[in-house]
Amino acid sequence: MKILLIYPEYENTFWNLKRVFKVLGKKAAYPPLGLLTIAAMLPENWDKKLVDMNCQALKEEHILWADYVFISAIVGQKQSTVDVINKIKYYGKTVIAGGSLFTTGYEEFAYTDTLVLGEAEEIMPLLVHDIENNSLKKIYSAEKFPPINKAPIPLWNLVNLSYYNSVCIQLSRGCPYNCEFCDVVQLNGRDPRIKSAQQIIAELDSVYSLGWNAGVFFVDDNFIGNKAALKKNILPAIIKWQKERKYPFILSTQVSINLSDDINLMQLMTDAGFATVFIGIETPDADGLEECGKYHNINRNLLESVKKIQNMGFEVNAGFILGFDSDKENVFQNQIDFIQKSGIVAAMVGLLNVSPKSRLHDRLKKAGRLIENKNIPELSELNFIPKMEAGTLINGYENVLTTIYSPRCYFARVKTFLREYKPRKIRQPKVRFYHIRGLLSSLWFLGIKEKGRHYYWSLIIWSLFRCPGLLPYAIGLPLGLLHFKTLAWAKQYNSYYRAG
C-alpha cells in the first residue's frame, strides 16, 4: 500500500514567518507533527511519503504514485486544503482527511471521500482494516478522548528536519480552562491527559539521535495544565536528560498566565531548558476577560505577571483579541499601551473569530449574530456581527497593528523586554551557521536596507552599554519585524482598498 501524506500551505498569519525563515535558511516553523504521528500508526510494510507544502511543491508524480492520500490541516490552511483536495480528486485518488479543520467544520468538506473526526489513536486500527479491505466509510469519529500514551513516536524520517526552525513534541492534550471563544475543551477535553516521563524522554531521544540540536516546541494546549505531574516526574526527567547531553535543545511551549504564581515551577522549567512561553492574555480589560470566561487572568496585575515570568528567564510571546462585546473605543489604545509596557515583542493581535465548536458559537448562534454571507464588505474580516460598529472595530484593529509593528514601537518593545529579561545560564551557546546568517541578515536588512534603521542602531548601541550579555537578543529579536510589518502593511492596503 502506498500512502501519500500532505500538509497544506499556511496562509499569511502571525505564525507563518516565511521571510524570517528564509533569511535563516529555513523553510517553515515546525514539521507536521500530526501527520508524522499518524504515519507511525500505519503498518510498517506500507510505503509512505510526506509532502509538506510549506517546504516543497506538491507534484503530479507524488499523486500518481499514491494509492491513498492523507491530509491534515488547521483553519489557517483552509484555502490551500481546498485546492489540494480538488487536485487530488482530479486524479481520481481517494482522500482521507483529518485534523482540527475537518473536526470543527466537516460540513464544508462533505465532498471529501473520508473524514476522520477527533483524535486518531483508537480510530486508526479500524481505518487501516477498512483500507486493506477496500471498505472505507464516509466518517470515522472518536467516541471518547483516548489515552495519550497510545500515541507512537512520530516518523521523523519522512521529513528533512533541516527545513525547520524547530521540531515539536506533545506532552499532553486538553486544558483545565474553558474560555468561551476557545474550542480546545470541545476538541481535546478539560482534563489534561499526559504522557509518562519515559514516553517524553523516548521522543526527545528520537529527535536527538537524528542529530537535531536546536529548538523543541511542546505543542500542548496548556503545558502547565497538570502542574503536579510536571513537578514530580516530567520536568525532573527532562532536566536530567538535558544535563547529561549538555543541553542540546532550547525548549518553548504554551502556558497560562498563572505560571507567574509558581516560582518553583518556573525554576524547574528554566532548569529544563525552557526559554520562551506563549500566553493567551487576550485583553487587559477586566470586562472582556470576564465576558470570555478567562477567569484565571482576572484579579491580577497582568503587567506584573508578565514581568515576573520575564524576570525568571522567559521570553514571553502573547495573543490578544479585539472584538469582545464589552470592548469600548478606548480598547485599541489600551491594547497598544499594555503591549508596549509589557515588552512582549511578538504580540499577536487578532480579531475575535467564532470557532464552530466553541461556547461562543452557541451563544451567538442563538442570538442570530453569526455571519453566513461573506459578501458584505464591511463584515468581510469577521464571522459574527459585533456589538461595536464593524468599521470602527476593523479600523481600530488595523491601527493597533500598524502602531505596534512600526519600527519605533517594535524596537522600543525589544528594549523594554531586555530591561526585564534575566536568562538562566544553563548551557554554553553553540554558534551555528544559521546564527551567522541571522546576524548578517539583521545587520543588512534592519541596519542598512529597511526604513527605521536609526531605531535599530539605537537599540544595538544601547544594548552594548546597558546589557552587553544580551546583545544576541538585540540582534535576533528585530528579525521578527521583517514578518510582522507585512501583516500591518496588508491591513493598511485593505483599508485603502475598501475606502477606494
VOGU-3710 file (C-alpha; in Angstrom, 3 decimals, decimal comma):
1> mkilliypey> 0,000/0,000/0,000  1,330/3,440/-0,979  0,271/6,321/1,259  0,914/9,978/0,420  0,599/12,337/3,393  0,088/16,030/2,532  0,374/19,068/4,779  -1,184/22,108/3,029  0,365/25,560/2,901  -0,246/28,118/5,636
11> entfwnlkrv> -1,825/31,452/4,847  -0,001/34,686/5,752  -0,586/34,788/9,507  1,366/35,670/12,633  2,591/32,071/12,813  3,894/31,876/9,248  7,176/33,800/9,445  8,305/32,854/5,938  10,518/35,877/5,347  12,329/35,392/8,651
21> fkvlgkkaay> 12,827/31,680/7,979  14,179/32,461/4,529  16,961/34,697/5,843  17,838/31,959/8,379  17,990/29,337/5,645  14,824/27,591/6,876  11,525/26,909/5,117  8,943/26,548/7,892  8,445/26,790/11,633  7,647/23,187/12,541
31> pplglltiaa> 7,265/19,804/10,843  3,687/18,429/10,691  3,603/16,548/13,991  0,071/15,220/13,494  0,787/13,613/10,130  4,113/12,203/11,322  2,305/10,617/14,266  -0,447/9,235/12,027  2,219/7,782/9,729  3,648/5,907/12,710
41> mlpenwdkkl> 0,220/4,321/13,302  0,128/2,833/9,793  1,507/-0,660/9,095  5,302/-0,728/8,824  5,191/-2,540/5,486  3,187/0,254/3,825  5,167/2,729/1,730  4,821/6,305/2,963  5,791/9,691/1,545  5,094/13,075/3,125
51> vdmncqalke> 4,852/16,388/1,279  4,871/19,499/3,447  3,736/22,176/1,009  5,320/24,839/3,200  8,685/23,336/2,236  8,214/21,731/-1,166  5,832/21,679/-4,107  3,166/19,014/-4,485  3,922/17,391/-7,842  1,874/15,253/-10,182
61> ehilwadyvf> 4,297/12,381/-9,676  3,568/12,379/-5,939  -0,145/11,998/-6,548  0,167/9,361/-9,279  2,411/7,274/-7,001  -0,158/7,022/-4,209  -2,941/4,529/-3,560  -4,449/6,761/-0,854  -3,859/10,380/0,150  -3,975/11,531/3,787
71> isaivgqkqs> -4,428/15,260/4,501  -4,270/17,016/7,875  -4,895/20,731/8,353  -5,914/23,555/10,685  -8,059/26,578/9,838  -5,026/28,658/8,784  -4,513/26,217/5,896  -8,101/26,167/4,650  -7,696/27,644/1,173  -4,676/25,517/0,372
81> tvdvinkiky> -6,535/22,456/1,679  -9,493/23,068/-0,628  -7,148/23,457/-3,595  -5,263/20,267/-2,710  -8,406/18,162/-2,291  -9,711/19,332/-5,658  -6,374/18,498/-7,254  -6,272/15,021/-5,706  -9,820/14,270/-6,797  -8,972/15,387/-10,342
91> ygktviaggs> -6,527/12,487/-10,450  -9,155/10,126/-9,071  -7,333/9,345/-5,836  -9,096/8,659/-2,525  -8,697/11,452/0,050  -8,710/10,699/3,789  -8,800/13,967/5,751  -8,360/14,719/9,455  -7,245/17,432/11,824  -8,997/20,314/13,547
101> lfttgyeefa> -10,061/21,983/10,274  -12,233/18,990/9,455  -13,300/18,137/13,003  -14,669/21,648/13,578  -16,123/22,194/10,100  -16,649/18,828/8,437  -19,912/20,021/6,843  -17,897/22,186/4,434  -15,919/19,145/3,285  -18,777/16,768/2,550
111> ytdtlvlgea> -17,282/16,118/-0,899  -14,171/14,554/0,688  -14,057/10,764/0,387  -13,364/10,007/4,058  -13,284/12,254/7,126  -11,566/11,354/10,395  -13,059/13,470/13,188  -11,324/13,819/16,536  -8,210/12,124/17,859  -6,990/9,168/15,846
121> eeimpllvhd> -5,394/6,710/18,287  -8,475/4,482/18,650  -9,780/5,121/15,124  -6,708/4,039/13,159  -6,979/0,238/13,595  -10,463/0,245/12,026  -9,402/2,717/9,331  -6,408/0,537/8,391  -8,629/-2,553/8,306  -11,109/-0,846/6,001
131> iennslkkiy> -8,363/0,423/3,679  -6,984/-3,124/3,375  -10,476/-4,448/2,633  -11,458/-1,603/0,283  -14,429/-0,779/2,511  -13,783/2,798/3,666  -16,629/4,602/5,407  -17,503/8,243/4,891  -16,867/9,298/8,505  -14,770/7,883/11,333
141> saekfppink> -15,369/9,620/14,632  -13,770/9,252/18,039  -16,382/8,405/20,663  -14,167/9,478/23,568  -10,800/11,066/24,282  -8,190/8,301/24,005  -5,310/7,848/26,452  -2,438/9,881/25,049  0,025/7,162/25,989  -1,230/5,311/22,903
151> apiplwnlvn> 0,462/7,883/20,670  3,584/6,441/18,983  6,861/8,241/18,336  6,464/10,286/15,114  8,157/9,037/11,930  10,728/11,835/11,710  12,470/10,147/8,781  9,619/11,237/6,479  10,769/14,875/6,597  14,009/16,783/6,162
161> lsyynsvciq> 14,466/18,303/9,627  16,940/20,878/8,296  13,990/22,655/6,638  12,519/23,586/10,022  13,236/26,222/12,624  12,142/23,906/15,441  10,783/20,421/15,929  7,717/19,761/18,066  6,658/17,288/20,728  3,374/16,845/22,563
171> lsrgcpynce> 3,261/16,095/26,282  -0,473/16,489/26,933  -3,849/17,213/25,374  -6,633/19,229/26,950  -6,881/22,348/29,074  -8,367/22,847/32,563  -9,904/26,170/31,477  -12,933/26,710/29,264  -12,647/30,144/27,642  -15,775/30,968/25,666
181> fcdvvqlngr> -14,032/31,649/22,332  -11,760/28,581/22,511  -12,562/25,135/21,095  -9,794/23,209/22,900  -12,100/21,751/25,563  -14,503/20,509/22,887  -11,672/19,081/20,789  -9,356/17,707/23,489  -11,225/17,797/26,791  -10,877/19,739/30,017
191> dpriksaqqi> -8,915/17,137/31,962  -5,348/17,199/30,569  -4,229/13,745/29,503  -0,492/13,446/29,920  2,261/11,162/28,666  4,689/9,470/31,011  8,178/10,791/31,593  9,503/7,689/29,826  7,491/8,496/26,692  8,756/12,076/26,582
201> iaeldsvysl> 12,359/11,009/27,051  11,944/8,451/24,255  10,621/11,203/21,957  13,490/13,525/22,857  15,910/10,673/22,155  14,287/10,012/18,775  14,962/13,584/17,637  18,411/13,786/19,256  19,509/10,574/17,514  18,897/12,271/14,161
211> gwnagvffvd> 21,410/14,977/15,015  18,911/17,691/15,923  20,469/20,354/18,146  18,178/23,392/18,297  14,627/24,312/19,284  11,918/21,946/20,516  8,371/23,283/20,834  5,961/21,491/23,177  2,663/21,963/21,355  0,391/21,365/24,370
221> dnfignkaal> -2,826/23,378/24,676  -1,573/24,391/28,134  1,753/22,861/29,182  1,094/23,583/32,876  -2,398/22,082/32,887  -1,170/19,301/35,205  1,350/21,027/37,475  1,687/18,108/39,883  2,848/15,694/37,179  5,233/18,285/35,764
231> kknilpaiik> 6,925/18,901/39,091  7,047/15,296/40,240  8,045/13,421/37,084  8,180/15,218/33,768  10,451/18,205/34,393  12,972/16,333/36,609  13,317/13,735/33,841  13,849/16,406/31,163  16,367/18,239/33,361  18,365/15,036/33,859
241> wqkerkypfi> 18,241/14,238/30,125  19,336/17,754/29,109  22,192/17,867/31,652  23,565/14,520/30,523  23,726/15,787/26,935  24,855/19,349/27,779  21,511/20,922/26,845  21,183/20,255/23,117  17,619/21,628/22,970  16,160/25,076/23,634
251> lstqvsinls> 12,541/24,483/24,676  9,375/26,534/24,211  5,673/25,975/24,871  2,240/27,482/25,599  1,118/28,240/29,160  -1,498/30,204/31,076  -0,617/33,438/32,884  -0,818/31,774/36,302  2,624/30,340/35,638  3,760/33,608/37,245
261> ddinlmqlmt> 2,260/32,463/40,576  4,540/29,421/40,884  8,227/30,285/41,281  9,189/26,646/41,818  7,532/25,590/38,558  9,177/28,443/36,642  12,576/27,468/38,022  12,065/23,828/37,065  11,067/24,863/33,552  14,113/27,081/33,057
271> dagfatvfig> 16,322/24,340/34,542  14,841/22,040/31,886  15,826/24,497/29,158  12,538/26,324/28,516  13,306/29,801/27,198  10,078/31,008/25,529  6,399/30,757/26,500  3,295/31,815/24,598  0,454/33,137/26,788  -3,130/33,990/25,900
281> ietpdadgle> -3,557/37,383/27,537  -6,389/38,414/25,157  -7,138/41,828/26,673  -6,065/43,999/29,617  -9,753/44,898/30,081  -11,332/43,049/33,034  -14,834/43,168/31,495  -13,554/41,467/28,352  -11,813/38,765/30,370  -14,958/38,080/32,390
291> ecgkyhninr> -17,082/38,021/29,257  -14,936/35,357/27,606  -14,540/33,290/30,781  -10,801/33,811/31,125  -11,113/33,920/34,892  -7,501/32,972/35,620  -6,473/36,312/34,029  -8,790/38,338/36,292  -7,941/39,811/39,713  -4,267/40,081/38,919
301> nllesvkkiq> -1,918/42,729/37,618  -1,308/41,283/34,161  1,646/43,563/33,540  3,361/42,469/36,726  2,621/38,817/35,944  4,347/39,146/32,577  7,365/40,830/34,159  7,660/38,093/36,809  7,878/35,496/34,061  10,432/37,558/32,124
311> nmgfevnagf> 12,459/38,059/35,302  12,623/34,279/35,734  14,308/33,825/32,352  11,499/33,500/29,815  10,774/35,437/26,666  7,003/35,969/26,683  5,040/35,926/23,439  1,317/36,541/23,730  -2,028/36,562/21,973  -4,518/39,445/22,104
321> ilgfdsdken> -8,106/39,675/20,846  -10,249/42,598/19,723  -13,996/42,386/19,204  -15,473/41,338/22,547  -18,986/42,649/23,215  -17,665/44,659/26,160  -14,971/46,428/24,099  -15,229/50,214/24,099  -13,424/52,517/21,695  -10,568/53,003/24,158
331> vfqnqidfiq> -9,726/49,295/23,917  -7,422/49,896/20,956  -5,178/52,351/22,771  -5,336/50,195/25,910  -4,046/47,228/23,922  -1,227/49,310/22,456  -0,249/50,709/25,862  -0,235/47,283/27,507  1,806/45,672/24,742  4,384/48,457/24,799
341> ksgivaamvg> 4,733/48,470/28,588  4,962/44,679/28,796  7,896/44,285/26,444  6,072/41,458/24,656  7,912/41,683/21,350  5,840/39,123/19,420  2,370/40,384/20,332  -0,142/38,547/18,169  -3,259/40,694/17,912  -6,279/39,315/16,103
351> llnvspksrl> -9,964/39,965/15,565  -12,276/37,696/17,532  -13,098/34,610/15,459  -16,011/32,328/16,261  -14,995/28,674/16,150  -17,839/26,240/15,322  -17,022/24,105/18,367  -16,821/26,925/20,932  -19,319/28,096/23,538  -19,175/31,495/21,832
361> hdrlkkagrl> -20,569/29,918/18,667  -23,548/28,545/20,568  -24,269/31,912/22,204  -24,027/33,971/19,026  -25,991/31,434/17,007  -28,890/31,696/19,467  -28,661/35,491/19,206  -28,670/35,370/15,389  -25,269/37,067/15,184  -23,316/34,593/13,061
371> ienknipels> -22,405/35,691/9,548  -23,004/33,236/6,742  -22,688/35,693/3,842  -19,098/36,810/3,372  -20,079/39,200/0,568  -20,874/42,044/2,971  -17,798/44,313/2,524  -17,858/45,903/5,967  -18,026/42,469/7,627  -15,578/40,645/5,323
381> elnfipkmea> -12,969/40,142/8,065  -15,494/38,884/10,644  -17,662/35,799/11,006  -20,031/37,415/13,508  -21,895/40,693/13,993  -20,001/42,680/16,652  -21,557/44,991/19,234  -19,146/47,734/18,218  -19,735/49,277/14,793  -17,869/46,974/12,386
391> gtlingyenv> -15,951/49,752/10,638  -14,757/51,150/13,966  -13,612/47,700/15,099  -11,703/46,884/11,922  -10,102/50,320/11,620  -9,102/50,202/15,294  -7,603/46,747/14,809  -5,606/47,918/11,814  -4,363/50,902/13,806  -3,164/48,607/16,594
401> lttiysprcy> -1,169/46,503/14,124  0,368/49,430/12,263  1,312/51,038/15,579  2,877/48,104/17,427  4,708/46,943/14,308  6,085/50,322/13,408  9,906/50,387/13,858  9,600/52,957/16,652  7,280/50,825/18,791  8,830/47,475/17,895
411> farvktflre> 12,388/48,439/18,847  11,143/50,207/21,980  9,467/46,936/22,986  12,670/44,968/22,467  14,440/47,421/24,774  11,695/47,111/27,419  11,984/43,331/27,271  15,774/43,367/27,643  15,441/45,517/30,774  13,325/42,802/32,417
421> ykprkirqpk> 14,859/39,648/30,967  17,139/37,618/33,224  18,054/34,438/31,339  19,245/31,368/33,197  22,770/30,457/32,077  22,389/26,707/31,951  24,338/25,977/28,794  27,115/27,348/26,637  25,530/28,619/23,429  26,834/26,927/20,294
431> vrfyhirgll> 27,236/29,135/17,247  25,738/27,525/14,165  25,555/28,563/10,528  22,005/29,861/10,776  23,087/32,089/13,683  25,678/33,697/11,395  23,040/34,079/8,677  20,739/35,682/11,232  23,445/38,122/12,321  24,313/39,177/8,777
441> sslwflgike> 20,636/39,404/7,777  19,811/41,515/10,833  22,659/43,923/10,067  21,805/44,115/6,362  18,020/44,268/6,342  17,370/46,157/9,566  20,608/48,099/9,938  21,088/49,174/6,318  18,252/48,371/3,933  14,971/48,868/5,803
451> kgrhyywsli> 13,339/52,088/6,945  13,621/52,845/10,645  17,253/51,700/10,759  18,148/54,505/13,198  15,886/52,766/15,757  17,795/49,549/15,111  21,221/51,110/15,665  19,947/52,955/18,725  18,905/49,580/20,185  22,267/47,959/19,360
461> iwslfrcpgl> 24,272/50,798/20,911  22,009/50,879/23,977  22,427/47,120/24,401  26,221/47,316/24,107  26,396/49,728/27,031  23,452/48,615/29,205  23,258/44,834/28,740  26,127/43,563/26,550  25,394/39,956/27,523  22,020/40,240/25,803
471> lpyaiglplg> 23,400/41,615/22,522  22,444/38,419/20,611  18,799/39,114/21,558  19,105/42,758/20,478  20,303/41,494/17,098  17,999/38,490/16,743  14,629/39,724/18,018  14,379/42,552/15,447  14,293/39,952/12,657  10,662/39,306/13,570
481> llhfktlawa> 9,820/42,770/12,279  10,559/41,576/8,726  7,453/39,400/9,014  5,176/41,274/11,376  5,287/44,529/9,447  3,976/42,724/6,341  0,775/41,979/8,265  0,445/45,654/9,181  1,080/46,695/5,566  -1,582/44,240/4,379
491> kqynsyyrag> -4,090/45,833/6,754  -3,185/49,308/5,504  -3,668/48,156/1,905  -7,012/46,531/2,654  -8,180/49,688/4,420  -7,182/51,808/1,417  -8,852/49,385/-0,976  -12,146/49,492/0,952  -12,035/53,286/1,139  -11,374/53,492/-2,608
//
